[in-house]
């Protein structure tokens, strides 16, 4: 009788000790990355979109295809088409940053692209670069 | 087991249970969630080190940002360890880097912008998504609402979504019924209805009340969502409100318009640039109502009287009083009456509608007035004798922080969150109950989302003085004297701005005297032409008298000046060397991407031929140095030009002759409006040094 009661109590004791670590809340694994392919733009993307539509769309087009209203007048080189995913893959983010802030001339390309570095601050150019990336991955009309 | 042993066993069991409870509580306090995340972060640091990317290590333990002035004690960085590390921009949450923003979060903390519970150390509690925390974390799409707590106005830097939302709220004129802190109710929102019975056709009014967007798809009048019976009663009531003095004039029979009149009217309509403010078939401005079907709305007599003097019917209108002679007014009215009709209207249908309207008896009129009051029409419209008493709708101060438990969700099953409630309220105002009376703006999803962002900024939280942004400038008093009367008559400030007062559709006139030549301004008043072909809006032909033109130009020359633009700059702009240098710079900077010279180039900005007929050289110089100082919304980039480059470009642009056959040719060529500065008075260095 005593032995059974002792064993029972021992089991209870061990169980209560075992409860401790087992009660760990929270995850032991890191949750998967938040995918950025959702339809709505992020904070940076929507800031970039506002800037793009004000400064860039008149030549590069509202969809980024290089068919803006003024593109007709830009000879011989037409504005870049941002929806061309292959071409955009060849350009790094740093390339885009340089092209926007220091102009086409700094990239050895057409001087018709102005240097925006004195008009837009660094943060705004980064927003634009983010937005330009979405033009080839999430096409919009 | 005998009795004693039983008691001993019970005692031992309760002791062990207490021990177990202690073990559970202590282990819970020891095995915290944030420790797991910090361990995960440590693994990322190692991983990045292997990729040769430097990521800062963190001190283990609770991290806290403490800002007593903002009442902030945020422990978010205990789990979100990587927020300051740019290299972790693509890391999974909670290690993702925060995008670069205007305010440093190690000074402001996190909850000022994101809300949530800063003191908590578990994600469930910190994000505040349970029922026990009143301010849950804002979803990303509404995060800019927090900017609006300190920053008032609708042009908060880098808060594009908030600005758009605030502008929508202004357009929708929510202040008509709801009191909104920071927004003043404008003097006139919807037109004065005091004489509306003399103005409109009965069937039009009935159809309009049923759904305004059927007639004007872009109108900002909300749909009052009334039944057909109510609409009929209200129509009869409003039609009984006539303008007795002008009734004669409006109902006077007019001669049938002749085809020549219609042709003349069409030409005048085009020349006076009415579409700058009134759209026709979707093309044109949005300041005034669309005119595509105006003749089906208003009586011809009223239209004629309106064109002659708008202020007679509506003293606070924004339409200028054009000084057309009577024959021309008749022609324009004829054109509008004959061409701008609703061609799909069936005469039988019209007759049926008008027959179905209730006759104007005492009871009907009384009921109509009740309906007018019930739907709060008096919020936007004035109607003498039926002004609203008391508040029409709850005030919106503090709505951004409203406790979810105080919101009535009716029978809907949307998530119980403040922004979900606000979004549904805006999209379907009567979703929460059948006795609600808010009209429906028929908003699209993005519009509703933006407006909810703006509403969420109305938290009413007091701002500590150190963090107050610049105090807003007081609006200037209105301009007295003859120039002030010209501004009132032609309603110039609808489109133009002077010293911070007015609209933003057209250039800021605050420095017009330092900017443009008086002869050009006078010629422009007499016959405006388009400066930038891609803009649809143009200045209308007002028909100002010569005396008015002289007054306006003189006022500009004497008062509307900027001290930053001297009238003369000490530079000889005719020097060929300087002009050649300017031309080289023009090509180097490829200005032709946006401007045309001699018809070659782009048409984003105005063509530059004959610039010297229009602008002063000192303005050109000031503009090239810093375009956005003079026109904040310009697309022209600032080039950081040196003084010498700016002077050369100014000289080149100033030398360009006007194109043959353009209005600029008839303006006088500038004389040497420049002074040569003698060598001894030259300032040392810089382009302002004298040239021989």
Contacts between the chains, C-beta under 8 A, distances in Angstrom:
chain1	res1	chain2	res2	distance
A	1	B	1	5.9
A	1	B	5	7.6
A	2	B	5	7.4
A	5	B	1	6.8
A	5	B	5	7.0
A	5	B	9	5.6
A	9	B	9	7.4
A	9	B	12	5.5
A	9	B	13	7.1
A	9	B	16	6.7
A	12	B	13	6.8
A	12	B	16	5.0
A	12	B	17	8.0
A	12	B	20	7.8
A	13	B	16	5.6
A	13	B	19	7.6
A	15	B	20	7.5
A	16	B	16	6.0
A	16	B	17	7.5
A	16	B	19	5.8
A	16	B	20	3.1
A	16	B	23	5.7
A	17	B	23	6.4
A	19	B	20	5.9
A	19	B	23	6.0
A	19	B	24	5.7
A	19	B	27	7.8
A	20	B	23	4.3
A	20	B	24	6.5
A	20	B	26	7.3
A	20	B	27	3.8
A	21	B	27	6.4
A	21	B	31	7.3
A	23	B	24	5.2
A	23	B	27	5.4
A	23	B	28	5.9
A	23	B	31	7.6
A	24	B	27	7.1
A	24	B	31	4.0
A	25	B	28	6.5
A	25	B	31	7.1
A	25	B	32	8.0
A	25	B	33	6.3
A	25	B	122	7.4
A	26	B	31	7.4
A	26	B	32	7.0
A	26	B	33	3.3
A	26	B	36	5.2
A	26	B	122	7.3
A	27	B	33	7.5
A	27	B	36	6.4
A	28	B	36	6.3
A	30	B	37	7.7
A	30	B	40	4.7
A	30	B	92	6.0
A	30	B	95	7.9
A	31	B	92	6.6
A	31	B	93	6.5
A	32	B	92	6.3
A	33	B	90	7.6
A	33	B	91	7.5
A	33	B	92	3.7
A	33	B	93	7.2
A	34	B	92	7.0
A	34	B	93	5.5
A	34	B	96	7.4
A	40	B	141	6.3
A	42	B	99	7.6
A	42	B	140	7.0
A	43	B	99	5.7
A	43	B	140	6.4
A	43	B	143	6.6
A	43	B	144	7.9
A	44	B	99	4.9
A	46	B	160	6.6
A	46	B	161	6.3
A	47	B	158	6.4
A	47	B	160	5.7
A	50	B	160	4.2
A	54	B	633	7.7
A	54	B	635	6.9
A	55	B	635	5.6
A	58	B	534	7.9
A	58	B	604	5.3
A	58	B	635	6.8
A	59	B	593	7.4
A	59	B	602	7.8
A	59	B	604	7.5
A	69	B	534	6.3
A	69	B	604	8.0
A	70	B	593	7.6
A	70	B	594	6.9
A	70	B	602	4.7
A	70	B	603	6.4
A	70	B	604	5.1
A	73	B	593	7.8
A	73	B	601	6.3
A	73	B	602	4.1
A	73	B	603	6.6
A	74	B	593	6.2
A	74	B	602	6.7
A	110	B	590	7.6
A	111	B	588	6.9
A	111	B	589	7.1
A	111	B	590	3.9
A	112	B	590	4.8
A	112	B	592	7.6
A	112	B	593	4.1
A	113	B	593	7.6
A	114	B	589	7.4
A	114	B	590	7.4
A	114	B	593	6.9
A	114	B	637	4.5
A	114	B	639	7.7
A	115	B	637	6.6
A	115	B	639	7.0
A	116	B	637	5.3
A	118	B	637	6.9
A	118	B	638	4.2
A	118	B	639	6.5
A	118	B	640	4.5
A	119	B	628	7.1
A	119	B	637	4.6
A	119	B	638	4.8
A	122	B	100	7.9
A	123	B	100	4.8
A	123	B	101	7.7
A	123	B	102	7.7
A	123	B	158	7.7
A	124	B	158	7.9
A	126	B	100	6.5
